Amino acid sequence: MARTIYNTATSIDGFIADPDNSLEWLFGVEGGHPADPAAEEGPLDEFGRFMDGVGAICMGATTYEWVVDFENLTENPGKWAYSQPTWVFTHRELPVLEGADIRFVSGDVAAVHAEMVEAAGENDRWIVGGGELVGQFCDAGLLDEIVVSAAPVFLGGGAPLLPRRILSDRLDLIEARAAGRFAVLKYRVESA
């Protein structure tokens, strides 16, 4: 059965991006960057298998902007890493990447989720981030699973993993293991 999944890396103290909205802290961790040979032992090794099962992607504007800037995608749009249709929630103009199936949206996540379900078919839907957007999917009862790869880093501040109060009665631990230098936790999210 297809699921809507928040799959992300986080610092031990619960931040997915540093105070500058950067993910570069993650790339400094052994196995935290796809070009790192140690990635075969960390969560990135299985990330490719995860992406093989993803049929639709959703992200917030800040995440999209960071990826576009970090990868210099306005100059090299062919480097966009995803073939899946991607919805980007935004209230402002963002750069359009030639040839990429990117859909800029705003408003209620439920309507977009319905479009994602249709586009993904039997495949999963991946909510990339940020945490506030993921929280909106959770609030609407549209988040099925959370997969967190905790890196051995403390950031002390930044973008929170999921800025919501979600108590243990809604989270069933279905997996906990080491993956290289990361600790991977997988939770099934129960409806409120």
C-alpha positions in Angstrom: 0.0 0.0 0.0 1.4 3.4 -1.0 2.3 5.7 1.9 3.1 9.4 2.4 6.5 9.5 4.0 8.7 12.2 5.6 12.2 10.8 5.1 14.9 13.2 6.3 18.3 13.6 8.0 18.4 15.5 11.2 21.0 16.6 13.8 20.8 14.9 17.2 19.2 18.0 18.6 16.4 17.9 16.1 17.3 20.4 13.3 17.1 19.6 9.5 18.9 22.7 8.5 21.2 25.1 10.2 20.3 28.7 11.1 21.2 29.7 7.5 18.9 27.1 6.1 21.9 25.1 4.9 22.4 21.4 4.7 26.1 21.6 4.3 26.6 20.4 7.9 25.2 17.1 6.8 27.8 16.7 4.0 30.6 17.0 6.6 29.4 13.7 8.3 31.1 10.6 7.0 28.5 9.0 4.7 26.3 12.1 4.6 27.0 13.1 1.0 26.3 11.0 -2.1 29.9 11.5 -3.4 31.4 10.1 -0.1 32.5 6.5 -0.5 31.2 5.9 3.1 27.7 6.7 1.8 27.4 3.0 1.0 27.3 2.3 4.8 25.0 5.1 5.8 21.4 6.1 5.1 22.2 7.4 1.6 22.9 3.8 0.4 19.3 2.8 1.0 18.0 6.2 -0.1 18.3 5.1 -3.7 16.1 2.1 -3.0 13.6 4.4 -1.2 13.5 6.8 -4.2 12.8 3.8 -6.5 9.5 3.4 -4.7 8.6 7.2 -4.8 6.1 8.4 -7.4 5.5 12.0 -6.2 7.5 14.5 -4.2 6.5 17.6 -2.2 8.7 20.3 -0.6 8.6 23.8 0.8 10.0 26.9 -0.9 13.0 27.2 1.4 14.1 23.6 0.6 13.6 24.1 -3.1 15.6 27.4 -3.1 18.4 25.8 -1.2 18.7 22.8 -3.6 18.5 25.2 -6.6 21.2 27.4 -5.2 23.5 24.7 -3.9 23.4 22.7 -7.1 23.4 25.9 -9.3 20.3 24.6 -11.1 19.4 27.9 -12.7 22.5 27.5 -14.8 22.3 23.7 -15.0 18.6 22.6 -14.8 19.5 19.2 -16.1 21.1 18.4 -12.8 17.6 18.4 -11.1 17.8 15.0 -9.4 14.2 13.9 -9.6 12.2 12.4 -12.5 9.0 12.3 -10.3 6.5 15.2 -10.4 7.3 17.6 -7.6 5.0 20.0 -5.8 6.7 23.1 -4.3 4.6 25.0 -1.7 5.3 28.7 -2.0 3.8 32.2 -1.8 6.4 33.9 -4.0 8.1 33.6 -7.4 10.7 30.9 -7.6 13.0 29.9 -10.5 11.5 27.5 -13.0 13.8 24.7 -14.0 13.5 23.9 -17.7 12.5 20.3 -18.3 11.7 19.4 -14.7 8.1 18.5 -13.7 7.8 21.1 -10.9 4.4 22.4 -9.8 4.3 25.6 -7.7 1.4 25.5 -5.3 0.0 27.2 -2.2 -3.0 26.6 0.0 -4.4 23.5 1.6 -2.1 20.4 1.6 -5.1 18.1 1.2 -5.8 19.1 -2.4 -2.2 18.7 -3.3 -2.0 15.4 -1.5 -4.9 14.1 -3.7 -3.0 15.2 -6.8 0.1 13.5 -5.5 -1.8 10.2 -4.8 -3.1 10.2 -8.3 0.3 11.0 -9.9 2.1 8.4 -7.8 -0.3 5.6 -8.4 0.9 2.6 -6.4 4.1 4.3 -5.4 4.9 6.3 -2.2 4.7 10.1 -1.8 7.8 11.7 -0.3 7.5 14.9 1.8 11.0 16.3 1.7 10.6 19.2 4.1 10.6 21.6 5.7 9.2 20.6 9.0 6.3 23.1 9.0 5.1 21.7 5.7 5.3 18.2 7.0 3.4 19.3 10.1 0.6 20.5 7.9 0.4 17.1 6.3 0.4 15.5 9.8 -2.3 17.9 11.0 -4.5 16.9 8.1 -4.0 13.2 8.8 -2.1 12.7 5.6 1.3 11.5 7.0 1.8 7.8 7.2 5.4 7.4 8.1 8.4 9.3 9.5 11.9 8.1 8.8 14.6 10.1 10.6 18.4 9.5 10.0 20.1 11.2 13.0 23.6 12.4 12.2 26.2 12.7 14.9 25.9 16.5 14.9 24.5 19.1 17.3 23.5 22.4 15.5 22.1 24.3 18.5 19.5 26.0 16.3 18.0 26.1 12.8 14.9 24.6 11.1 13.2 22.1 13.4 12.6 18.5 12.4 8.9 18.7 12.9 7.5 21.7 14.8 4.4 20.0 16.2 3.4 18.3 19.4 2.9 14.7 18.4 2.8 12.4 21.4 3.7 8.7 21.6 0.1 7.5 21.2 0.4 8.5 17.6 3.9 7.1 16.8 4.6 3.4 16.5 8.3 2.6 16.3 8.7 0.1 13.5 12.5 0.2 13.1 15.6 1.4 14.9 19.1 0.7 13.7 22.6 2.0 13.0 23.5 2.9 9.4 27.2 3.9 9.3 27.5 6.9 11.7 23.7 7.6 11.6 20.9 6.3 13.8 17.8 5.5 11.7 14.4 5.6 13.3 11.2 4.7 11.5 7.8 5.5 12.9 4.3 4.7 11.6 2.0 7.7 12.2 -1.4 7.0 13.6 -4.4 9.3 12.8 -5.4 11.7 15.5 
